Amino acid sequence: MTKDEVIQKARDKMHHSAETFKVELASIRSGRASPGLVEHLKVDYAGVPTPLRHMAAVASPEARLLVIQPWDKSTIGNIEKAILKSDLGLTPTNDGNVIRINIPPLSEERRLELIKLLHHRIEERRIAVRNCRREAMEELKALEKDKTLSQDEHKRALEQLQKVTDSAIGLVEKIGAEKEAELREI
């Protein structure tokens, strides 16, 4: 493996981590209804935990309303149980065909709790990016030890890797700042 391949692999891992972070943050509730809020929930379907998005269509026809329409009407009770068990604090209403969830506005206290949770998740993601950097640094060190890479090339590769890391962490922080702004909206 060359130094460029090591750096590219690290870049891909770091940016994948940042992109999955964006998806993960969709599950943190803000004042608006978003299908991403419930799509990740696992629903018991014939004894198998199945993501809700594989069992139903989730739509947000209004700013504070989610509508879940299961493809198999017999699963409506299981979907309702999964929503109630989740830590989202939402109460579904079921009319036999669809599940409606009204999204109440967030209290200031809940908003601050969610921002605290957001900061914790941002730090976890920064650590994940730094772990990618550490793995790449070990691979570069092994290349230098095998005499495939000179000391100067190793030093330049480390500088390049640090720029990639800074870019990925900047992306994670930008995504986090956008979510925090959304949570602070009233």
GILIN-V938234 format. One record per backbone hydrogen bond with DSSP energy under -1.0 kcal/mol. CO is the residue of the C=O (numbers start at 1). NH is the residue of the N-H. E is the energy in kcal/mol with one decimal. If there is no record, write none. Layout:
co:CO nh:NH e:E
co:CO nh:NH e:E
This chain:
co:2 nh:6 e:-2.1
co:3 nh:7 e:-2.5
co:4 nh:8 e:-2.6
co:5 nh:9 e:-2.5
co:6 nh:10 e:-2.2
co:7 nh:11 e:-2.7
co:8 nh:12 e:-2.7
co:9 nh:13 e:-2.3
co:10 nh:14 e:-2.7
co:11 nh:15 e:-2.6
co:12 nh:16 e:-2.2
co:13 nh:17 e:-2.2
co:14 nh:18 e:-1.9
co:15 nh:19 e:-2.3
co:16 nh:20 e:-2.6
co:17 nh:21 e:-1.4
co:18 nh:22 e:-1.4
co:19 nh:23 e:-1.4
co:20 nh:24 e:-2.4
co:21 nh:25 e:-2.3
co:24 nh:27 e:-1.4
co:25 nh:28 e:-1.6
co:34 nh:37 e:-2.2
co:35 nh:38 e:-1.4
co:35 nh:39 e:-1.9
co:38 nh:41 e:-1.7
co:39 nh:53 e:-1.5
co:41 nh:52 e:-2.5
co:43 nh:50 e:-3.0
co:45 nh:48 e:-1.4
co:48 nh:45 e:-2.4
co:50 nh:43 e:-3.4
co:51 nh:54 e:-1.9
co:52 nh:55 e:-1.9
co:52 nh:56 e:-1.6
co:55 nh:71 e:-2.5
co:57 nh:69 e:-2.9
co:59 nh:67 e:-2.9
co:62 nh:65 e:-1.2
co:63 nh:33 e:-3.1
co:64 nh:103 e:-2.6
co:66 nh:101 e:-2.6
co:67 nh:59 e:-2.7
co:68 nh:99 e:-2.7
co:69 nh:57 e:-2.5
co:72 nh:75 e:-2.1
co:73 nh:76 e:-1.4
co:75 nh:79 e:-2.4
co:76 nh:80 e:-2.1
co:77 nh:81 e:-2.2
co:78 nh:82 e:-2.2
co:79 nh:83 e:-2.1
co:80 nh:84 e:-2.2
co:81 nh:85 e:-2.4
co:82 nh:86 e:-1.3
co:93 nh:100 e:-3.1
co:98 nh:95 e:-2.0
co:99 nh:68 e:-3.0
co:100 nh:93 e:-2.8
co:101 nh:66 e:-2.4
co:107 nh:111 e:-2.4
co:108 nh:112 e:-2.1
co:109 nh:113 e:-2.0
co:110 nh:114 e:-2.5
co:111 nh:115 e:-2.0
co:112 nh:116 e:-2.1
co:113 nh:117 e:-2.4
co:114 nh:118 e:-2.5
co:115 nh:119 e:-2.4
co:116 nh:120 e:-1.9
co:117 nh:121 e:-2.3
co:118 nh:122 e:-2.4
co:119 nh:123 e:-2.1
co:120 nh:124 e:-2.1
co:121 nh:125 e:-2.1
co:122 nh:126 e:-2.3
co:123 nh:127 e:-2.2
co:124 nh:128 e:-2.0
co:125 nh:129 e:-2.2
co:126 nh:130 e:-2.5
co:127 nh:131 e:-2.3
co:128 nh:132 e:-1.7
co:129 nh:133 e:-1.9
co:130 nh:134 e:-2.5
co:131 nh:135 e:-2.3
co:132 nh:136 e:-2.2
co:133 nh:137 e:-2.6
co:134 nh:138 e:-2.1
co:135 nh:139 e:-2.0
co:136 nh:140 e:-2.5
co:137 nh:141 e:-2.4
co:138 nh:142 e:-2.1
co:139 nh:143 e:-1.9
co:140 nh:144 e:-2.2
co:141 nh:145 e:-2.5
co:142 nh:146 e:-2.0
co:143 nh:148 e:-2.4
co:143 nh:149 e:-1.2
co:144 nh:147 e:-1.4
co:150 nh:154 e:-2.5
co:151 nh:155 e:-2.4
co:152 nh:156 e:-2.4
co:153 nh:157 e:-2.6
co:154 nh:158 e:-2.2
co:155 nh:159 e:-2.0
co:156 nh:160 e:-2.4
co:157 nh:161 e:-2.6
co:158 nh:162 e:-2.1
co:159 nh:163 e:-1.8
co:160 nh:164 e:-2.0
co:161 nh:165 e:-2.4
co:162 nh:166 e:-2.8
co:163 nh:167 e:-2.1
co:164 nh:168 e:-2.3
co:165 nh:169 e:-2.7
co:166 nh:170 e:-2.4
co:167 nh:171 e:-2.0
co:168 nh:172 e:-2.3
co:169 nh:173 e:-2.6
co:170 nh:174 e:-2.2
co:171 nh:175 e:-2.4
co:172 nh:176 e:-2.4
co:173 nh:177 e:-2.5
co:174 nh:178 e:-2.2
co:175 nh:179 e:-2.0
co:176 nh:180 e:-2.5
co:177 nh:181 e:-2.4
co:178 nh:182 e:-2.0
co:179 nh:183 e:-2.3
co:180 nh:184 e:-2.0
